[in-house]
Each structure stands twice: as C-alpha cells, then as structure tokens.
Amino acid sequence: MTPLPVETSSPLIETHDLRMTYRVGRGRVLRALDGVSLAVQAGEVLGLVGESGCGKSTLGRCMLRLVRPSGGRVVFDGIDITAMPERRLRPLRQDMQMVFQDSYAALNPRRPVGDLVAEPLRVHSAPGGGRRNGVEIARRLVELMDLVGLPQAALARYPHEFSGGQRQRINIARALALSPRLVVADEPVAALDVSIQAQIVNLFMDLRDRMGLTYVFVAHDLAVVRQISTRVAVMYLGAIVELGEADAVLHHPAHPYTAALIAAVPEPVARTDGLPPPLRGDVPSPIAPPPGCRFHPRCPAMRDRCSVDPPVLRRLPDGREVACHYPVLGAEPDLMPGLPAFLATGPAAGRPRH
Amino acid sequence: MEGDTLLAVRDLTVALPIGGRLVPIVESVSFTLGAREILGIVGESGSGKSVTSLAIMGLIDVPGARVSGSVRFRGRELVGLAPRTYRALRGREIAMIFQDPMTAFTPVYTVGWQIDEQIRAHQKISRKEARSRTVRLLGDMGVPDPEQVAGRYPHQLSGGLRQRAMIAMALSCNPALLIADEPTTALDVTVQAQILDLLRGLRRDYGSSVLLITHDMGVVAETCDRTLVLYSGLVAERGPTGALFARPGHPYTAALLDSIPPLHGPRPKRLPSISGSPPTPDERPAGCPFALRCTHVHEACAVRPPLVACGEQDVACVLPTEGRPLPPRFVPEFCA
C-alpha cells in the first residue's frame, strides 16, 4: 500500500456525531449509531470492524445516504448531504458507490450482465452533460470487464452462470462504471471461499492503486481488514472504541475490546502454546446498552469508574483515538494491572508467530 | 491406536443422481477417529465435507443416492444399516450439531422442554429427573442462569446461547461421537472463541470424540488434534494438525494457507491466490482434481494420485513419490 495521504487536504467524507436510531416498539429505541465522528481522506482505505450489531454496516449506509441518519452530519467532499433531497443527491451518487456482501442478491437474475453493468451509465448523464450513446456505453463495458478481470463474453451471460467470486467482480464493475471517488464495500469477501477471497482482495487493492479510489471497507474479518486498510475503526454497540493506523491498532491495540477481538481470531498457524481465555458473555443488546462504558461488563480490565462514566473518544500521543479510561499505551503496559499478560502488551506477546 | 479407534471410515463414496446419472460427490474418503480425539474436516464450499458427515449419520436420503465403502463405529458397520437401527443410534451414540441452531430447535417449545424430550426419547426417566439433568447440562455448557434459560423459547436466546443449548441437547445422552458441522460459522468471533473452548473441553468432561467440519483453517488449527483436508470430494491431505500447518505436503493445502491474509507480522503486498475455482463433481478430471489450478502440475498428474506418506501426513500427490516433496512455504513479498 502507498503511504497515507497528507492530512492537510480536506477529507473526502466525514461524519460528525452521527446518530441512527430505530423505534422497535413499546417505546424502546435501538441506537444503531450513537455519535460517530470520523473523517476519511482521499486515497485512504478505512476498515470498519466489529461484531454483528456494532453499527458498521449502518455507518457505511449513512455515509452514502442510503439511509437518512437520525442526527449528526455527513459531509461528502465539503458538501453537507445529511438532509439533502434525493433529487439533488443524485448527481453526487456518481462519485459514491457501494459493493454488497451477497453478490447474487445484488444482481437482477433476469437480466444479462452487460445490461446490469450498463445501468448506471444509462441512468446518469455523461461528464459533459447529456446522455451516453450506445457506442460509448459498449466501449465502457469492454473497459470495465477488462478492469475486473472478466472475459468480454461475460457481458452476454446471466448472473447465475457465474461463481461467487466472478459475480463479485461483476458487482465491482458496476460500482466502478461511473468512476466513483468513494466506494463503500460491505463485507464484500465474507461469502467467498478463502482461495477466491484472496483474488478479490487483490482486485480491490489493484483498483485502488490504478483509479485512486477511496474505500470504506466494512468487514468482520480482521486479517482481511488489515491487508487492505490504511486506517481501522473498531466499533462496539454503535460507537467507535478505537480508530487509528491499521498496523498500530491491530499490532498494539490500546482498547481492551480491540485486544480481545484480535486474541479471539483463530489463526491458521501451527499452535505452539495454549490459547488465551476467551472474553466472557455476549454482545449486549443495542436496545438496552450497559451504562458507563458499553464494554465494561465484558472487560477484563474493568474498574469502578467504567460502570458509571462513559468514556469519550480521545487522541493518544501516537495519534490514534481511543474511547477508554485506561487504554494500553505502548510503553506503559502496567497502566492496566487488571489485564492478563496477553492483553497488556498486545496479543503478539502471548502467542508467538512463525 | 487401532484398539482406541472409535470411528473408521474407509473408501466412503457418496454418489447422487444428477442429470440422469450417478455423480460421485465424495470419492474414496478414508480416515479414523480415536477416542477423545478432535478431528477436523476442512475444505471450501462444495468440497464434500458436509456430505461426508451426513453419510456417517445415515442422513443421505436423496432417492437414488448410493453410499458405498465402509463406516465402522465401535466396530459396527453403519453403511447399509436399517433406518430403524440407525435411529436408535443417532442422538444416543452419535449426535450432531449444525451451523444454525435456530433450525435445529422447534420455535414452539421451550429449549428446556426440547432437551428433556431428547433425554426421555432414549432413556426411561421422569420429567422431573430429565429437567434437572437439562439444567445441569446447560450449566455445564456455560449458560448463565440455566434454570431460567431452560424455560425460554429459542428466539429469546442470543446466537451464542442457542449454540450452547444445542450442544447441551446433543450431549444429553452422553454420545461417544459428536459431529459438529460449522458450529461457529454464524457466531461472532469472541463468541466463537467461547464455543471452541467448550468443544475442546468435551473430551475431558464428557469423554466425547468430535468430528469438526469447517471451512475455517484457523478454527481447525486451534481446535483439532488431526486434520483432513478435502478438495472436490477427495482427501487431499490428512495428518496431525501441527505438522500439517507447519509443513503442508499437498500443493492445495499450501496454497490455501498462503492465500489467507496473516493477522500478525509483516503484511504481504499481494495475497498469493489460487487461480480459477474448484471443479464441480461432474466436471472433476480423471487425474488429480487440483491439477488444473496447481503450480506443480506435470504429466504424472493425469493419473489420480493415491494417498502416500509424506512426513507425518498422508498426501494425495505424486510429488513425494517422485522424491521431490513440496518445497517450503512460499514467502510473499512484504510491505515495508
């Protein structure tokens, strides 16, 4: 991956105190997003990770205004799109596209691939204004198939004739048809077998380099996220608990939840030692999140303050942001006396790698 | 070892009628499972891992299907067993858990009622005795407040609790063999770690052997004593988990491991990937099924390779017989 872009440029997309609530009956409210603020610079790949129900997909959808957030702001390229009517939003949609997990559900089974990939080209006007003619569209389709590594013959075939990996290439081709600047990919490789997954991850990385794309990559697989991301945001129950450079966050997690999440990933390596004790309990319901720090009932380093005082996201000396009263700081692991050794210094210490 | 063998599968072939002819989905799968052992069957989708487990359970009920070969459980041949006899065996001596506990429980009865029912189907004990055993089992499975959970309906439980309840139900008659088909695939990673921890404890606490079916190489590495790698319905490699992961002997195993992005250490610039996709059963070549995607392919691969010893493993590849076993693992170019 190329180095991070300089932070002085204005971000391509940013959210400020973003909130998304759903009424779930009997006066109860589900807080899918509870005040999320982040900024993604052009050329960056932001990985959004967390367990189911943490709000990572909702955040991705809010960023693209597929849903209208209940509160806060979404700013795309300096323009506030939070409450923008659909009619005005439409021209901006050319610049922001999405790739979904279920490659089959995302494609109309009754239409040939060429038709599906051409749709955005027909719906949106050409850069200079006016509609694209048939020749222009046909030329673009050829380019797109080439870009995602599919043969031209694919254009005349139907979605069911392709394997999962090939179908995801079709989805990517459609998302890139209008040369967007931002692509939000929601678990794009989760449904694929590992040997195919590697092909698609490589494709995402190649396309980013070739087209200067910016990704928001939503995934639960930490290893996939580390491979593709420049920065990572870890979410828990609707809020960001840790946000920073991918290597910093995943190699030296500061938040106990990040550390536990990394420790829980089963790794395909020959095992030489015992495994760390798993985290207790389930993720609580987002309808009734715990008071104080949302993670405190499961936290191995919980102290009195954590159950009453909700921590806010704050910047650590190394630049990352953490929502924890007692974060693990690289040089001072003894700040967390309650943590088992494997958590106190990051998982690498307790689990040697080959 | 032979004396301790609980399950011995030899040349298991399952053929299903597709397009008017019998197509072998699984071909000549052989392995043994010892007492208190955890064996992992790992493969990508379509590799035949679930069909293998269903055949062992006698649950292949497609009209016209043919199951051949031998499945010996505690010395008793299971292939061709009468459905009635099989039914008495299932649940009591061999139990199975699935990826989706929601479909394994009926939604209209409480979880406790269903576990009681399972116990009472195989043993003559009173409702009250059955319930107290249910509560104890749920407690053993790490269910907090088991008495209360027993009175709940499946939809009222979280995914992790449902999976624990299903394992409790599977263990209710103290089976010698537990077949777990993707038991953690639908769970979050922190909950998966708890369930894998539970499965590892079963042999100690219940003396059970576990056949763990999964697509996740990481789950196998952290849970299983021995591993069987399936590719397109055939055994590609089998052996002790540690050796297999440290020095895979089959080009497929090696390529599969290489294509998984590492979570630690330097980050590869590109992920080594396997080109193409696995052949479907009716397109499986007569020779090595992996030949089309293999970087070591040569003339000898046109003949189906038998399993041969290679290090601590058995490998279905011609390379070891040609005296040139697989070179050490590919080391990718890392980012700075």
Chai-1 contact restraints between the chains, C-beta under 6 A:
chainA,res_idxA,chainB,res_idxB,connection_type,confidence,min_distance_angstrom,max_distance_angstrom,comment,restraint_id
A,E51,B,D188,contact,1.0,0.0,6.0,A-B,restraint_1
A,S52,B,D188,contact,1.0,0.0,6.0,A-B,restraint_2
A,S163,B,S277,contact,1.0,0.0,6.0,A-B,restraint_3
A,D193,B,E44,contact,1.0,0.0,6.0,A-B,restraint_4
A,D193,B,S45,contact,1.0,0.0,6.0,A-B,restraint_5
A,V194,B,S259,contact,1.0,0.0,6.0,A-B,restraint_6
A,V194,B,I260,contact,1.0,0.0,6.0,A-B,restraint_7
A,S195,B,S259,contact,1.0,0.0,6.0,A-B,restraint_8
A,S195,B,I274,contact,1.0,0.0,6.0,A-B,restraint_9
A,A198,B,S259,contact,1.0,0.0,6.0,A-B,restraint_10
A,A198,B,L271,contact,1.0,0.0,6.0,A-B,restraint_11
A,A198,B,S273,contact,1.0,0.0,6.0,A-B,restraint_12
A,Q199,B,S273,contact,1.0,0.0,6.0,A-B,restraint_13
A,V201,B,L271,contact,1.0,0.0,6.0,A-B,restraint_14
A,N202,B,R270,contact,1.0,0.0,6.0,A-B,restraint_15
A,N202,B,L271,contact,1.0,0.0,6.0,A-B,restraint_16
A,L222,B,L263,contact,1.0,0.0,6.0,A-B,restraint_17
A,A223,B,P261,contact,1.0,0.0,6.0,A-B,restraint_18
A,A223,B,L263,contact,1.0,0.0,6.0,A-B,restraint_19
A,V224,B,P261,contact,1.0,0.0,6.0,A-B,restraint_20
A,Q227,B,P261,contact,1.0,0.0,6.0,A-B,restraint_21
A,A264,B,V189,contact,1.0,0.0,6.0,A-B,restraint_22
A,A264,B,T190,contact,1.0,0.0,6.0,A-B,restraint_23
A,A264,B,A193,contact,1.0,0.0,6.0,A-B,restraint_24
A,V265,B,V189,contact,1.0,0.0,6.0,A-B,restraint_25
A,V265,B,L263,contact,1.0,0.0,6.0,A-B,restraint_26
A,P266,B,G218,contact,1.0,0.0,6.0,A-B,restraint_27
A,P266,B,V219,contact,1.0,0.0,6.0,A-B,restraint_28
A,P266,B,E222,contact,1.0,0.0,6.0,A-B,restraint_29
A,E267,B,G218,contact,1.0,0.0,6.0,A-B,restraint_30
A,P268,B,M217,contact,1.0,0.0,6.0,A-B,restraint_31
A,P268,B,G218,contact,1.0,0.0,6.0,A-B,restraint_32
A,P268,B,A221,contact,1.0,0.0,6.0,A-B,restraint_33
A,P268,B,L257,contact,1.0,0.0,6.0,A-B,restraint_34
A,P268,B,I260,contact,1.0,0.0,6.0,A-B,restraint_35
A,A270,B,G242,contact,1.0,0.0,6.0,A-B,restraint_36
A,A270,B,F245,contact,1.0,0.0,6.0,A-B,restraint_37
A,A270,B,A246,contact,1.0,0.0,6.0,A-B,restraint_38
A,P278,B,A193,contact,1.0,0.0,6.0,A-B,restraint_39
A,P278,B,Q194,contact,1.0,0.0,6.0,A-B,restraint_40
A,P278,B,D197,contact,1.0,0.0,6.0,A-B,restraint_41
A,L279,B,T190,contact,1.0,0.0,6.0,A-B,restraint_42
A,D282,B,S158,contact,1.0,0.0,6.0,A-B,restraint_43
A,D282,B,G160,contact,1.0,0.0,6.0,A-B,restraint_44
A,A348,B,H264,contact,1.0,0.0,6.0,A-B,restraint_45
A,R353,B,H264,contact,1.0,0.0,6.0,A-B,restraint_46
A,R353,B,G265,contact,1.0,0.0,6.0,A-B,restraint_47
